[in-house]
Amino acid sequence: MSKTKQKNFKAPKGMRDILPEEQIYWEKFLKVAQRLAEDYGWQKIETPILEDVELFIRGTGQTTDIVTKQMYMLKTSGGTRLALRPEQTPGVMRAYLENGMNNLPHPVKLYYFGPMFRHEQPQAGRYRQLYQFGTETIGESAAVLDAQVIQFCFHLFRSLGLKKINTHINSMGCPQCRPAYRRALVDYFRRQKNKLCPDCQKRLKENPFRLLDCKEEKCQPVKTQAPAMLDYLCEQCHRHFKEVLELLDELEIPYFLNSALVRGLDYYTKTVFEFFLEEETQGARMALGGGGRYDNLMKELGGKPTPAVGMALGVDRIVAAMKKEGVKVSPIYNPKIFLVQLGDMGKRKSLKLFEMLHQAGIVTAESFSRDSIKTQLKIADRLGVKYSLILGQQEALDNTIIIRDMQSGVQETVPQEKIIDQIKKRLIKK
Ligand code: HAM
């Protein structure tokens, strides 16, 4: 006997099991989201969970926290450097290029769902394996497509029964107008350097936009007076943004203009947006999703200049919000009848009968490992089925079966070949 102490294995830090009782919420989210996305014209794509590290360095951005601090990386035995995707936008762009989707009619509209991996400090609503549902609309620069992505999210939240969500929106400008804004921002913050937290003093050099996003108390008064991107937009970006806002007004989608909304990824141009829960979670605003336009990413990844706009929703957080709001979900497993079996013959025949009922579209519960009729009927009662079918030794020999009305206790014996018809008729009548 080995003397080594038994290890109690646990899921890795920041990762978790999603158990059956929570799956009903995930199922509901996915059903509603996929249906709606397809109705809006997005088509499903799956891309690998592992991608070339370089794709994220070039795509998501070399100075972003996601790439510099949070990426899980590995080297294969052949020496290839891969990363567990921290987000899916660069992967979808790579798939577009690799599969010649530039030859398809545009815009190319794709959606996805799956796990992402970010090595962050876990806290409420923040996981290291997180799930996103996202859409990307590729190949057009029209403002109406930016508005459509926001409309979709708004529509989806409403369909899920989530009402207390705020939409924040801003424009990040473009390579023509952003440098002047960046200079103004650096000038402003440099003058107030002593009033900034150490992290922001560092950000000032690397990514001054991220200062606007700082949550430190110390930086708040400085931030509120900072110059706003909207005052620096070039004519084209200004027109584009105005059009997006007018479309949202037309759709009666309320929004907050938030000049501090900069997002944590490098690729954005023009519109950026984020959805926050109205109520704070442990003193902080919880983002349920976000996105924006990224007209230069495709070129960055080696393709032709191709404008695009998209978003990703944090499904872990949406599911938590659904539970908190008491959103109604129907059970995935909803049997209408229960199959009771007694004796060897009954048991043997009941497996076949279970399959027949299933093929006829009648969801049937069972407890094949139990022998006592009393126990089986108790389980049937607990499940709330309307009828139980009882197949005992005698019925197996006679090719009959007993139908028991669970409410009245009335029983009727019918030939086995008529059981599907009989059950269907009764279920319709009820
Ligand atoms: P993101 O803002 O990094 O955007 O992530 C989108 C959403 O994923 C967040 O708003 C949040 O709900 C959820 N999320 C992010 N990190 C975590 C975490 N550690 N734990 C739980 N949930 C999390 C993107 O990923 C972009 N790819 C969106 C996009 C698509 N932009 C254009 N196209």
Residues whose N, C-alpha, C, O or C-beta is under 5 A from the ligand:
A	BS01	HAM	E87 Q88 T89 R118 E120 G125 R126 Y127 L130 G134 T135 A287 L288 G289 G290 G291 G292 G310 M311 A312 L313 G314 D316 R317
